[in-house]
Amino acid sequence: SQTIHQWPATLVQPVGSPLSLECTVEGTSNPNLYWYRQAAGRGLQLLFYSIGIDQISSEVPQNLSASRPQDRQFILSSKKLLLSDSGFYLCAWSVGQLPGANVLTFGAGSRLTVL
Amino acid sequence: AQTVTQSQPEMSVQEAETVTLSCTYDTSESNYYLFWYKQPPSRQMILVIRQEAYKQQNATENRFSVNFQKAAKSFSLKISDSQLGDTAMYFCAFVSYNQGGKLIFGQGTELSVKP
């Protein structure tokens, strides 16, 4: 069966420090991968999505970046965190082809607090 | 641009009763999917139910059912025989058929089931 792992679960970082959140998927190959952010417990905003290694699209301008060094690994990074980067970050995956690509399975999330 | 609106920030229901959560969306697309996701206090996003726009029959999953009104662009969730474990934030989400995985979420409805 497929599983998705996301870490760390909780992170407290000072403003200006770097960030690295990791997400890995097991039990499937060539998944679509996504990073969403949830602010203040409300709606989710898509940040990045990837349909393959080195194929990453950004949805919103920000000081965050994403990388996919391996087929089932997705990393969210920042060189210098801002206060506004605080939030709950969710990784998700879906099967590679439509219509399955529309059904997302989410990781447990990472809570980031920037002080 | 596509939007999803949940007009009820908070709702409560007595255990064993029925509750309906509202969702409306705006799109010019004709082929799309609609979802309800549940986010309990653990913050794990869990798929509750999905509806494909070309299907006229309303989706059901055990105690959960939807009322899909395509012309009105309405997609409400009915929870029957509410249980304490249904306490969670519920998100309505939309994705057009050719935008695999790039879901657009509403702002959520926080549901409390009271004993």
Interface residues (C-beta under 8 A of the other chain):
Chain A: N32 Y34 G41 R42 G43 L44 Q45 L46 Y49 E59 F88 L90 A92 S94 L98 P99 A101 N102 V103 L104 T105 F106 A108 G109 R111
Chain B: Y33 F35 S42 R43 Q44 M45 I46 L47 R50 E52 M89 F91 V95 Y97 N98 G100 G101 K102 L103 F105 G106 Q107 G108
